[in-house]
Amino acid sequence: MVEGGLYGSVAQRRLQAGALESLEATRRTPGAVFAARMSGTEDPERFGWDRISAILRAEGAMTFRMIAAGACPEVERRLAALGFAVAWWDVFEGSRDEVAVACDGVLAAPRNDVAPLVPFPGDEAEFLARVQAFMAEGGVAPFPAQVLSGETGAAALAVLGDARDGSMVATAFAHFPYNRHSPHRATAWAGLATVREDFRGRGIGVWVNALALRRAVIDLRAERAQEFARKSNAASRRMIERCGLRLRPDLLSGIAQPLGSASFTR
């Protein structure tokens, strides 16, 4: 059983532990996605509805990624029969060149109000725990520390601090959730963008998001990058589009939870 590095409620920790414990199986299973917060699939038919049903019964939630919009009603029907509903998010995606050019444009304007934060040698665990707490305080369900650190695979964590006192003010993250069987295997997912309330409205969200995305496509050589946003979250959608990603109306991603459950993350 995974113990260290988890964060959140008992239910959130259980989901994270399940994702970490099944990591090797996820890497070799067609249709599986390593979503870090919970188990996931990008192809329910290939992954198998018997497996999906077993995961939902055991863990209580599951993510569905990059689902063709035309297939979503059938996914909803199958989930409803199991007592679950899925909340869909829009998919935004861009190529390496599109993302790099846009992010370089964002980052070209220097800032004197924030500065990158990195852990001191030997303090990595404490630093990641602070990052997780910061994300949770901002309403974002964090990832396990093993994922944020890159222990489970190539990753880009961007953290900004107040230039005056070094306190944490913003985070964003990118990693590779898809396995070798996936058409999205060279695509980096980015998210976990969180900005402290007193620093909002200054363009810091797009700045930290651009940092994580640029590292993903330049340093980690992702061929494409993707982010997800609710239809109602205009601020996140603007931030994502400023970083070179464009809406994919043909695809949706979402989280399945028991009928009547509160939203899993912001």
Secondary structure, DSSP 8 states (H G I E B T S, - for coil): ---TT--SSHHHHHHHHHHHHTHHHHHHSTTEEE-SSSEEES-HHHH-HHHHHHHHHHHS-EEEEEEEGGGHHHHHHHHHHTTEEEEEEEEEEEEHHHHHHHHHHHHTS--SSEEE----TT-HHHHHHHHHHHHHHTT-----HHHHTTTTS-EEEEEEEETTT--EEEEEEEE--B-TTSTTTTEEEEEEEEE-GGGTTSSHHHHHHHHHHHIIIIIS--SEEEEEE-TT-HHHHHHHHHTT-EEEEEEEEEEEEETT---S--
